[in-house]
């Protein structure tokens, strides 16, 4: 059968349902998970460990989604790792920071779940073998609550490695190059399965009473970004190429409600001239931002939207992230930026200023003034709330940064049980969602560290809820 004939047959299947394609191949599962990033793998492991049949379908050649690119860490309140460091945090404080950071547009009940379950999600990851023992701070947080591996290693690469190893150990059915083309429904409007296209263009169907959408956002779909936010036309993206919004289309075709689609985040620290994201943890560990005059111009730990807006107001719509050897040693991820040749260096502030074409005298004064504030633990210029290290340990280093499209806060509407809601506001039977494909958790702006927290917490809930629904509604 030639490929075009297979695709024609696939069109007929989409109209008829999964059983109509049984002559080619019909499979069955309890739960189908679309997407293999943090949310999808968390949901799948949760289902598998409850002794149910789960199939993970990933359209890209490798698993991991955007999670594998996550750098800064995972926010959680009231954890054992905070307790060991004497950090006083609470669910209420994390809720308040998140709700305020999202400009009070998030759904409070979803923010409450994010904060309330964050500590147990750290415990769940630790039980899988993840190291989340290091605790730092990112923009918009009142205290140190961003968890990551010891030494400040990139959190996403670590977590995806741990999840892959757990999937292999369990013998889970995880398929790459497996693109879901449609979700089928019963005459009553419930989920009945999916049709999948493999790397050869061949189609097959899987019958299941539940589907979990965990396919991520659409920040790599710059045409769609510009549709919702025309002012972002021409920006580059920090996302992996698979983040195009396919899951949103699948959900919309099924009648799902989409919310907050215009809420798109640009990240302030994308390395100029590249698609490399400079983790917010560099600022959290003490780096400052200066403009082409060698002067600070903002609170480096403000929210991402405010930081991006401040940078775009500077000459050239870019800025410079400045740090010293002490900050470099504090965060393992920084070595990667040196390897990628994104860093310029100087033994003195004046020498560093020459490397970026700034005024050496201004930069030296900036260092002196910031170090004075750091010693007093009070930033009189911009009110930065946390200054963990001075800039005194030569050599000194700089990375040019500019904002890039990073995260989509909008997506599929869900309730507190991660059930996808239809246009009428009622739950669609058998359809669940978790992670960046959903909307309502972050409002108008996501705080750094809350994405991983969302994927794990809501992935666990989606896995449990989908499993329960499957047990009650198995058609075979």
ZAMARGU-4260 file (C-alpha; in steps of 0.2 Angstrom, whole numbers, plus 5000, padded with zeros to 4 digits):
<rodrens>
0) 5000/5000/5000 | 5007/5017/4995 | 5008/5031/5008 | 4995/5042/4999 | 4983/5027/5000
5) 4987/5024/5019 | 4983/5043/5022 | 4966/5041/5012 | 4962/5026/5023 | 4967/5036/5038
10) 4954/5050/5034 | 4940/5037/5033 | 4946/5030/5050 | 4945/5047/5058 | 4927/5048/5052
15) 4922/5030/5057 | 4931/5027/5073 | 4945/5016/5079 | 4937/4999/5076 | 4935/5003/5058
20) 4954/5002/5056 | 4955/4985/5065 | 4959/4977/5048 | 4976/4986/5048 | 4980/4986/5067
25) 4969/4989/5082 | 4977/4990/5099 | 4969/4992/5116 | 4975/5001/5132 | 4967/5008/5148
30) 4976/5025/5147 | 4984/5034/5132 | 4996/5048/5136 | 5000/5060/5122 | 5017/5068/5125
35) 5033/5062/5134 | 5039/5077/5144 | 5038/5079/5162 | 5019/5079/5164 | 5016/5064/5152
40) 5030/5053/5159 | 5024/5057/5177 | 5006/5053/5172 | 5011/5037/5163 | 5022/5031/5178
45) 5008/5034/5190 | 4996/5023/5179 | 5009/5010/5176 | 5013/5008/5194 | 4994/5005/5198
50) 4995/4989/5186 | 4985/4997/5172 | 4990/4996/5153 | 4997/5013/5147 | 5004/5018/5131
55) 5014/5034/5129 | 5014/5042/5111 | 5027/5055/5107 | 5028/5063/5090 | 5046/5068/5091
60) 5061/5056/5088 | 5066/5057/5107 | 5056/5058/5123 | 5057/5073/5135 | 5048/5088/5127
65) 5052/5105/5134 | 5055/5097/5151 | 5072/5091/5145 | 5077/5110/5142 | 5071/5116/5159
70) 5086/5123/5168 | 5082/5133/5184 | 5073/5121/5195 | 5056/5116/5203 | 5047/5127/5215
75) 5040/5118/5231 | 5035/5124/5248 | 5038/5116/5265 | 5050/5103/5259 | 5063/5092/5268
80) 5077/5101/5259 | 5071/5118/5264 | 5069/5112/5282 | 5087/5106/5282 | 5093/5123/5277
85) 5082/5133/5289 | 5071/5140/5275 | 5054/5146/5282 | 5041/5143/5268 | 5023/5139/5267
90) 5009/5134/5255 | 5001/5151/5257 | 5017/5160/5253 | 5019/5150/5237 | 5001/5153/5233
95) 5003/5171/5236 | 5019/5173/5225 | 5011/5163/5211 | 4994/5172/5211 | 5002/5189/5212
100) 5015/5184/5199 | 5002/5179/5187 | 4993/5196/5189 | 4979/5188/5198 | 4972/5181/5182
105) 4975/5162/5186 | 4962/5151/5193 | 4964/5151/5212 | 4959/5133/5214 | 4973/5127/5202
110) 4986/5138/5210 | 4981/5131/5227 | 4984/5113/5220 | 5000/5118/5213 | 5006/5125/5230
115) 4998/5112/5241 | 5005/5097/5232 | 5022/5104/5228 | 5031/5096/5243 | 5024/5079/5240
120) 5029/5080/5222 | 5047/5083/5227 | 5045/5067/5238 | 5038/5058/5223 | 5053/5063/5212
125) 5065/5058/5226 | 5057/5041/5227 | 5060/5039/5209 | 5079/5042/5212 | 5080/5061/5207
130) 5091/5073/5216 | 5081/5089/5221 | 5092/5093/5236 | 5099/5110/5231 | 5088/5125/5234
135) 5089/5142/5226 | 5078/5157/5221 | 5070/5163/5205 | 5061/5179/5201 | 5045/5183/5210
140) 5048/5171/5225 | 5048/5178/5242 | 5060/5164/5249 | 5072/5151/5242 | 5060/5137/5235
145) 5068/5132/5218 | 5074/5114/5220 | 5087/5106/5208 | 5101/5094/5209 | 5116/5097/5220
150) 5127/5110/5213 | 5114/5118/5203 | 5114/5106/5188 | 5100/5109/5175 | 5084/5101/5182
155) 5076/5096/5166 | 5090/5085/5159 | 5091/5076/5176 | 5073/5073/5178 | 5070/5066/5160
160) 5085/5055/5163 | 5077/5048/5179 | 5060/5046/5171 | 5068/5037/5156 | 5077/5025/5167
165) 5061/5022/5177 | 5052/5019/5161 | 5065/5006/5155 | 5066/4998/5172 | 5047/4995/5172
170) 5046/4990/5153 | 5033/5004/5149 | 5026/5006/5132 | 5034/5022/5126 | 5033/5026/5107
175) 5043/5040/5098 | 5039/5045/5081 | 5021/5042/5085 | 5010/5057/5080 | 4992/5057/5086
180) 4981/5063/5072 | 4964/5062/5080 | 4955/5058/5096 | 4939/5047/5093 | 4923/5049/5103
185) 4908/5038/5106 | 4891/5043/5101 | 4889/5049/5118 | 4904/5061/5117 | 4916/5051/5127
190) 4934/5047/5123 | 4935/5030/5113 | 4953/5030/5107 | 4966/5038/5095 | 4973/5036/5077
195) 4992/5036/5076 | 5004/5039/5062 | 5021/5032/5063 | 5037/5038/5055 | 5034/5028/5039
200) 5017/5037/5037 | 5007/5021/5042 | 4992/5023/5053 | 4985/5012/5067 | 4972/5015/5080
205) 4972/5012/5099 | 4956/5010/5108 | 4955/5016/5126 | 4942/5024/5138 | 4954/5038/5143
210) 4967/5050/5135 | 4979/5062/5144 | 4985/5077/5134 | 5002/5081/5140 | 5009/5088/5123
215) 5015/5105/5129 | 5013/5122/5122 | 5016/5131/5106 | 5030/5143/5109 | 5040/5135/5094
220) 5025/5139/5083 | 5030/5157/5079 | 5016/5160/5067 | 5003/5155/5080 | 5012/5166/5093
225) 5010/5181/5082 | 4992/5177/5079 | 4988/5179/5097 | 5002/5192/5101 | 5006/5202/5085
230) 5020/5212/5095 | 5030/5196/5097 | 5032/5194/5078 | 5050/5192/5074 | 5055/5185/5091
235) 5064/5169/5091 | 5059/5154/5103 | 5068/5145/5117 | 5058/5129/5114 | 5061/5113/5106
240) 5054/5111/5089 | 5040/5100/5094 | 5031/5113/5104 | 5019/5118/5090 | 5002/5116/5099
245) 4996/5100/5091 | 4988/5094/5107 | 4978/5110/5108 | 4971/5107/5090 | 4967/5089/5095
250) 4957/5095/5110 | 4948/5109/5101 | 4943/5097/5088 | 4935/5086/5102 | 4926/5102/5108
255) 4937/5107/5122 | 4937/5125/5129 | 4953/5135/5127 | 4957/5149/5139 | 4970/5163/5141
260) 4978/5159/5124 | 4984/5177/5122 | 4995/5175/5138 | 5012/5171/5131 | 5028/5173/5140
265) 5044/5180/5134 | 5059/5175/5144 | 5071/5189/5147 | 5088/5180/5146 | 5090/5171/5129
270) 5108/5172/5123 | 5108/5185/5110 | 5111/5178/5092 | 5106/5160/5098 | 5091/5150/5104
275) 5100/5146/5120 | 5091/5150/5136 | 5102/5157/5150 | 5094/5150/5166 | 5086/5162/5178
280) 5096/5153/5192 | 5111/5163/5186 | 5103/5179/5192 | 5096/5170/5207 | 5114/5165/5212
285) 5119/5183/5211 | 5122/5189/5193 | 5117/5207/5189 | 5110/5215/5173 | 5118/5230/5165
290) 5115/5240/5149 | 5127/5247/5136 | 5131/5261/5148 | 5137/5248/5160 | 5123/5253/5172
295) 5110/5242/5181 | 5092/5246/5176 | 5081/5234/5185 | 5078/5222/5200 | 5086/5206/5193
300) 5074/5195/5203 | 5058/5203/5196 | 5045/5193/5187 | 5049/5188/5169 | 5037/5199/5161
305) 5044/5214/5170 | 5062/5210/5167 | 5059/5207/5148 | 5050/5224/5147 | 5064/5232/5155
310) 5077/5225/5143 | 5067/5229/5128 | 5068/5247/5133 | 5087/5247/5133 | 5097/5253/5118
315) 5098/5238/5106 | 5084/5230/5115 | 5097/5219/5124 | 5107/5219/5140 | 5122/5210/5148
320) 5121/5197/5162 | 5137/5200/5173 | 5144/5188/5185 | 5161/5183/5193 | 5170/5167/5197
325) 5161/5165/5214 | 5144/5164/5205 | 5152/5153/5191 | 5157/5140/5204 | 5140/5140/5212
330) 5130/5134/5197 | 5136/5119/5186 | 5125/5125/5172 | 5136/5140/5169 | 5151/5130/5162
335) 5140/5125/5147 | 5139/5143/5142 | 5157/5144/5142 | 5158/5128/5131 | 5145/5136/5119
340) 5157/5152/5118 | 5143/5163/5124 | 5154/5171/5137 | 5166/5186/5137 | 5178/5189/5151
345) 5189/5202/5159 | 5201/5202/5174 | 5194/5219/5180 | 5177/5228/5178 | 5186/5240/5166
350) 5193/5226/5155 | 5176/5217/5155 | 5168/5234/5149 | 5180/5234/5134 | 5174/5217/5129
355) 5156/5223/5127 | 5159/5241/5122 | 5153/5248/5138 | 5160/5263/5148 | 5173/5255/5160
360) 5171/5269/5173 | 5152/5266/5174 | 5154/5247/5176 | 5167/5249/5190 | 5155/5261/5199
365) 5141/5249/5196 | 5151/5235/5204 | 5156/5245/5219 | 5138/5251/5222 | 5130/5234/5220
370) 5143/5226/5232 | 5139/5240/5245 | 5121/5235/5244 | 5125/5217/5245 | 5135/5219/5260
375) 5120/5229/5268 | 5107/5217/5262 | 5097/5231/5255 | 5096/5237/5237 | 5093/5255/5237
380) 5092/5257/5218 | 5080/5244/5213 | 5074/5234/5228 | 5081/5217/5223 | 5076/5206/5238
385) 5090/5193/5238 | 5108/5197/5234 | 5117/5181/5239 | 5135/5185/5233 | 5145/5201/5229
390) 5154/5203/5213 | 5172/5203/5219 | 5180/5187/5213 | 5190/5189/5197 | 5189/5185/5183
395) 5172/5194/5178 | 5161/5187/5164 | 5146/5193/5154 | 5133/5186/5142 | 5123/5197/5130
400) 5104/5193/5132 | 5088/5198/5124 | 5070/5192/5127 | 5063/5177/5117 | 5047/5168/5116
405) 5047/5155/5130 | 5030/5149/5137 | 5012/5149/5134 | 5001/5151/5149 | 4985/5148/5140
410) 4978/5131/5134 | 4965/5118/5137 | 4953/5122/5151 | 4954/5109/5166 | 4946/5107/5183
415) 4954/5103/5199 | 4954/5084/5194 | 4963/5088/5177 | 4947/5084/5167 | 4946/5094/5151
420) 4931/5105/5150 | 4920/5107/5135 | 4913/5123/5128 | 4898/5121/5140 | 4910/5120/5155
425) 4907/5102/5158 | 4920/5089/5159 | 4923/5079/5143 | 4921/5060/5148 | 4938/5052/5147
430) 4949/5067/5142 | 4962/5073/5154 | 4976/5086/5153 | 4992/5091/5162 | 5007/5103/5159
435) 5009/5117/5147 | 4995/5111/5136 | 4983/5117/5149 | 4978/5135/5154 | 4973/5143/5170
440) 4987/5138/5182 | 4999/5153/5179 | 4987/5168/5173 | 4996/5182/5164 | 5014/5177/5169
445) 5023/5161/5175 | 5036/5162/5189 | 5052/5153/5185 | 5052/5136/5194 | 5033/5134/5192
450) 5033/5124/5176 | 5042/5109/5182 | 5031/5110/5198 | 5015/5110/5187 | 5020/5096/5176
455) 5024/5084/5191 | 5009/5089/5202 | 4996/5089/5189 | 5004/5074/5180 | 5002/5064/5195
460) 4984/5070/5197 | 4980/5066/5179 | 4987/5049/5180 | 4977/5045/5195 | 4961/5052/5189
465) 4962/5044/5172 | 4966/5027/5180 | 4950/5028/5190 | 4940/5033/5175 | 4947/5019/5165
470) 4943/5006/5178 | 4925/5012/5179 | 4923/5013/5160 | 4932/4999/5152 | 4923/4994/5136
475) 4932/4978/5134
</rodrens>
